Amino acid sequence: MDLVLELFDTFLFDPIYATVFPASSAFSGLKGNATLSSIREAATGIPAAVWQYEPASEYLSFTPGKYAYMSELPRDDWRRQLLSLFIITWIFGLVIYYVCATLSYIFVFDKATFAHPKYLKHQVRQEIWQTNKSLPGMAVLTAPIFLAEVRGYSKMYDASSAGPGTWYDILQFPFFILFTDLFIYWIHRGLHHPLVYKQLHKPHHKWIMPTPYASHAFHPVDGFSQSVPYHVFPFLFPLQKFAYVFLFVFINIWTVMIHDGEYIADSPIINGAACHTMHHLYFNYNYGQFTTLWDRLGGSYRKPNDELFRKELKMCQAEWKKQSQEMEKIVKEVEGEDDRTYEPLEGETKKMQ
């Protein structure tokens, strides 16, 4: 995360902190050929050695401009880093969410889902609203972990020579997936426990037939708790910095993909959109994130309905009726009364008119 922070500091935060928390006006009398370190020293009265620029990576760096030395909050101040990481996590999360969910909604999501009897009234608007409410809370909870990473408490490394070896540069990816898949399974399953489900996880299960915009529509504590294995991994095991950024983006994209309603992966191994649709429809199955392994071992795997992969049956009214009847039975066991407001079916709309 230090690489991302360096990028944002250089192109966004340095001028802002220099303006909001200026070090001094002393630098204004300096001549145009003054060095960056002399600007810093003249502006603060503190020797320039207090903060010296060190690239976050030997592969990619962003040379700081003069504003990096013109704030009383230098780049290595933990308070500044914490605030910056909160903003980055919040804004970066919003950007990934809106870009990926919108592209999926336009090009992948089957709009025939709108006619499903368990599709909610104004559902997309509700999904987006829930996400917008939750992302700042998730960012508040996540930023301290990123701060610990930036300040060197994790096992992340830059060059291959600093890691276990070039073999690990490749194996870290499947290792990360297997590790996080295991712990997300148990965290997700725990969120379905009656003591916590209604308080934390129910907001995400509001969407029986989710759209891509439901991907991040969680209670903030729910969303954060399911991300904990991602953050814990680099404190327990080595992880290359660029791999970490890639995996962070990949996880967010994957979260959108399993909510897109396009049932391509008819696989007994991959926990794709079809498996996750079973989870939203029937609640107590398919808790996994990437694979079906832990659901199979934990006795919670449910094979996706065959009609999901057959276009002539996928949107069949008879199948929808069967899905709805089973869902209604389960929701009474899990939640009691169903407090959702569904879109009226076409025939029901005509009767109301």
C-alpha positions in Angstrom: 0.0 0.0 0.0 3.0 2.3 0.4 3.3 2.4 -3.4 -0.3 3.5 -3.8 0.2 6.1 -1.0 3.3 7.5 -2.8 1.3 7.8 -6.0 -1.5 9.7 -4.3 0.9 11.9 -2.3 2.7 13.0 -5.4 -0.2 13.8 -7.6 -2.9 14.7 -5.0 -2.2 15.0 -1.3 1.1 16.9 -1.2 -0.4 20.2 -2.5 -3.5 19.7 -0.3 -1.5 19.2 2.9 0.8 22.0 2.0 -2.2 24.3 1.7 -4.2 23.1 4.6 -1.3 22.5 7.0 1.5 24.8 5.7 4.8 24.5 7.4 5.8 28.2 7.3 6.0 31.1 5.0 9.7 31.2 5.2 10.2 29.3 1.9 8.6 32.2 0.0 11.8 34.2 0.1 13.9 31.4 -1.4 15.3 31.8 -4.8 14.0 29.7 -7.7 17.1 27.5 -7.8 16.6 26.3 -4.2 16.7 22.6 -3.7 13.7 20.7 -2.4 15.5 19.8 0.8 16.4 23.5 1.4 12.7 24.5 0.8 11.7 21.9 3.4 14.4 23.1 5.9 13.6 26.8 5.4 9.9 26.2 5.6 9.9 24.3 8.9 13.2 25.2 10.6 13.8 21.5 10.9 16.7 19.9 9.2 15.7 18.3 5.9 17.0 14.9 7.1 13.9 14.5 9.3 12.1 13.3 6.2 13.9 12.0 3.1 12.3 10.6 0.1 12.8 6.9 -0.4 11.0 5.2 -3.3 8.4 2.6 -2.2 9.6 0.3 -5.0 12.7 0.0 -7.1 10.6 -0.9 -10.1 8.3 2.2 -10.0 8.7 5.5 -8.2 7.1 9.0 -8.3 9.6 11.8 -7.6 8.1 14.3 -5.2 7.6 17.9 -6.1 8.2 20.9 -4.0 4.9 20.6 -2.1 6.1 17.4 -0.5 8.4 19.6 1.7 6.0 22.4 2.4 3.6 21.0 5.0 4.0 20.7 8.8 2.6 17.1 8.3 5.4 15.4 6.4 4.7 12.3 4.4 5.9 10.0 7.2 3.6 11.5 9.9 1.3 8.6 11.0 -1.7 10.9 11.3 -1.4 12.1 7.8 -0.8 8.6 6.5 -3.9 7.3 8.4 -6.1 10.1 6.9 -4.7 9.6 3.4 -5.2 5.9 3.6 -8.8 6.3 4.7 -9.5 8.6 1.7 -7.7 6.3 -0.7 -9.6 3.2 0.5 -12.9 5.0 0.3 -12.4 6.7 -3.1 -10.6 3.7 -4.6 -13.3 1.4 -3.4 -16.0 3.7 -5.0 -14.1 3.9 -8.3 -13.7 0.1 -8.6 -17.3 -0.5 -7.5 -18.9 2.0 -10.0 -16.6 1.1 -12.9 -16.8 -2.7 -12.6 -20.4 -2.9 -11.5 -21.6 -0.6 -14.2 -19.6 -2.4 -17.0 -21.0 -5.7 -15.7 -24.5 -4.3 -15.5 -24.4 -2.9 -19.1 -22.6 -5.8 -20.8 -23.1 -8.9 -18.7 -26.1 -8.8 -16.4 -29.3 -10.3 -17.8 -32.0 -7.6 -17.6 -34.7 -10.3 -17.7 -34.0 -10.7 -14.0 -36.1 -7.6 -13.5 -39.2 -9.8 -14.1 -38.2 -12.3 -11.4 -40.9 -12.4 -8.6 -38.2 -11.9 -6.0 -36.6 -8.8 -7.6 -37.1 -5.8 -5.3 -38.8 -2.6 -6.1 -36.2 0.0 -7.0 -33.5 -2.6 -6.2 -30.6 -1.1 -8.1 -31.1 2.2 -6.4 -31.2 0.5 -3.0 -28.1 -1.5 -3.7 -26.2 1.6 -4.7 -27.5 3.5 -1.7 -26.4 0.7 0.7 -22.9 0.7 -0.8 -22.5 4.4 -0.6 -23.5 4.3 3.1 -21.2 1.4 3.9 -18.0 2.2 2.1 -16.9 5.0 4.4 -17.4 2.7 7.4 -15.4 -0.1 5.7 -12.6 2.4 4.9 -12.5 3.5 8.6 -12.0 -0.1 9.7 -9.5 -0.9 7.0 -7.2 2.2 7.1 -5.4 1.3 10.3 -4.4 -2.1 8.8 -3.1 -0.3 5.7 -1.2 2.0 8.1 0.5 -0.9 9.8 1.5 -2.2 6.3 2.9 1.2 5.2 4.9 1.6 8.4 6.6 -1.7 7.9 4.9 -4.2 10.2 3.9 -6.6 7.4 5.9 -9.2 5.5 5.5 -7.5 2.1 8.5 -7.2 -0.1 9.5 -5.4 -3.2 12.2 -7.1 -5.2 12.2 -10.9 -5.7 15.7 -11.0 -4.0 14.0 -9.7 -0.8 11.4 -12.5 -0.8 11.6 -16.3 -0.4 12.6 -16.7 -4.0 11.3 -16.4 -7.6 9.3 -19.7 -7.1 7.3 -17.9 -4.4 6.6 -14.9 -6.7 4.3 -17.4 -8.6 3.1 -19.6 -5.8 2.0 -16.7 -3.7 -1.1 -16.2 -5.9 -2.7 -19.7 -5.4 -1.5 -19.7 -1.8 -3.3 -16.4 -1.2 -6.5 -17.7 -2.8 -6.5 -20.9 -0.8 -5.8 -19.1 2.5 -8.4 -16.4 2.0 -11.0 -18.9 0.7 -10.7 -21.0 3.8 -11.1 -18.2 6.3 -13.8 -16.3 4.4 -15.8 -19.5 4.3 -15.8 -19.7 8.1 -16.3 -15.9 8.6 -19.2 -15.9 6.1 -20.8 -19.0 7.7 -20.4 -17.4 11.1 -22.3 -14.3 9.8 -25.3 -16.6 9.2 -25.4 -17.5 12.9 -28.7 -16.4 14.4 -27.0 -14.2 17.0 -25.4 -12.0 14.3 -27.2 -12.5 11.1 -30.0 -10.0 11.5 -27.7 -7.3 12.9 -24.8 -7.6 10.3 -25.5 -9.9 7.3 -29.1 -9.4 6.6 -28.6 -6.1 4.7 -26.6 -8.0 2.1 -29.3 -10.8 1.9 -31.9 -8.2 1.1 -31.1 -8.9 -2.5 -32.6 -12.3 -3.4 -31.8 -11.8 -7.1 -28.8 -9.5 -6.9 -27.5 -7.3 -9.6 -23.8 -6.4 -9.9 -24.5 -3.3 -7.8 -25.2 -5.6 -4.8 -21.6 -6.8 -4.8 -20.5 -4.2 -2.2 -23.9 -3.5 -0.6 -23.0 -4.8 2.9 -23.3 -3.6 6.5 -19.8 -2.0 6.9 -18.8 -4.4 9.7 -20.0 -7.3 7.5 -18.0 -6.1 4.5 -14.9 -5.5 6.6 -15.1 -8.8 8.5 -15.1 -10.7 5.2 -12.0 -8.8 4.0 -10.0 -9.6 7.2 -8.3 -12.7 5.7 -7.0 -10.5 2.8 -5.4 -8.1 5.2 -4.1 -10.7 7.7 -2.2 -12.7 5.0 0.7 -10.3 4.4 1.3 -10.1 8.2 1.7 -13.9 8.4 3.3 -14.6 5.0 5.4 -12.8 2.5 3.6 -11.0 -0.3 5.1 -9.0 -3.1 3.9 -5.4 -3.2 2.6 -5.3 -6.8 0.9 -8.7 -6.2 -0.9 -7.2 -3.3 -2.3 -4.3 -5.3 -3.3 -6.7 -8.1 -5.0 -9.1 -5.7 -6.9 -6.2 -4.0 -8.3 -5.1 -7.4 -9.0 -8.8 -8.4 -10.9 -9.5 -5.3 -13.2 -6.5 -5.9 -13.7 -7.5 -9.5 -14.5 -11.1 -8.4 -17.0 -9.8 -5.9 -18.8 -8.1 -8.8 -18.6 -11.1 -11.0 -20.3 -13.5 -8.6 -23.2 -11.1 -8.4 -23.6 -10.6 -12.2 -26.2 -13.3 -12.8 -24.3 -14.7 -15.8 -24.0 -18.4 -15.1 -21.0 -19.4 -17.2 -18.9 -21.4 -14.7 -20.8 -24.7 -14.5 -17.9 -26.1 -12.5 -17.8 -28.3 -9.4 -14.7 -26.4 -8.2 -15.3 -22.7 -9.0 -17.7 -20.8 -6.8 -19.0 -18.6 -9.6 -22.2 -16.6 -10.0 -24.4 -19.7 -10.2 -23.2 -20.9 -6.8 -23.6 -17.5 -5.3 -27.1 -17.1 -6.7 -27.9 -20.3 -4.8 -26.6 -18.6 -1.7 -28.8 -15.5 -2.1 -31.9 -17.6 -3.0 -31.5 -20.2 -0.3 -29.3 -18.6 2.3 -27.7 -21.5 4.0 -25.5 -22.9 1.2 -22.3 -22.0 -0.7 -20.5 -19.7 1.7 -17.3 -19.9 -0.2 -15.6 -17.1 -2.1 -13.5 -18.6 -4.8 -14.0 -22.4 -4.6 -16.5 -25.0 -3.5 -13.9 -26.9 -1.5 -14.8 -25.8 2.0 -18.6 -25.9 1.3 -18.1 -29.6 0.3 -16.0 -30.4 3.3 -18.4 -28.4 5.6 -21.5 -30.0 4.2 -23.0 -26.7 3.0 -22.5 -27.1 -0.8 -25.5 -26.9 -3.0 -25.1 -27.6 -6.7 -26.6 -24.8 -8.8 -29.9 -25.6 -10.4 -29.6 -27.1 -13.9 -32.0 -24.5 -15.3 -29.5 -21.7 -14.6 -27.3 -23.0 -17.4 -30.2 -23.7 -19.9 -31.3 -20.5 -21.6 -34.7 -21.9 -22.4 -35.4 -22.6 -18.7 -33.4 -19.9 -17.0 -36.2 -17.4 -17.2 -39.1 -19.8 -17.1 -42.0 -18.7 -15.0 -42.5 -22.2 -13.6 -38.9 -22.4 -12.4 -39.2 -18.9 -10.9 -42.2 -20.1 -9.0 -40.4 -23.1 -7.6 -37.4 -20.9 -6.6 -39.8 -18.5 -4.9 -41.7 -21.1 -3.0 -38.5 -22.7 -1.6 -37.0 -19.3 -0.8 -40.2 -18.2 1.1 -40.0 -21.3 3.2 -36.3 -20.7 4.1 -36.7 -17.0 4.7 -39.3 -17.7 7.4 -36.8 -20.0 9.1 -33.9 -17.6 8.9 -35.6 -14.2 9.3 -39.2 -14.7 10.4 -41.3 -12.3 8.5 -40.1 -11.2 5.0 -40.0 -7.4 5.1 -38.8 -6.9 1.5 -40.9 -5.1 -1.1 -40.9 -6.8 -4.4 -41.7 -5.5 -7.9 -45.2 -6.5 -8.9 -45.5 -9.1 -11.7 -46.9 -7.9 -14.9 -50.2 -9.7 -14.3 -50.5 -8.3 -10.8 -49.8 -4.8 -12.1 -52.7 -5.1 -14.5 -55.0 -6.3 -11.7 -54.0 -3.3 -9.6 -54.8 -1.0 -12.4 
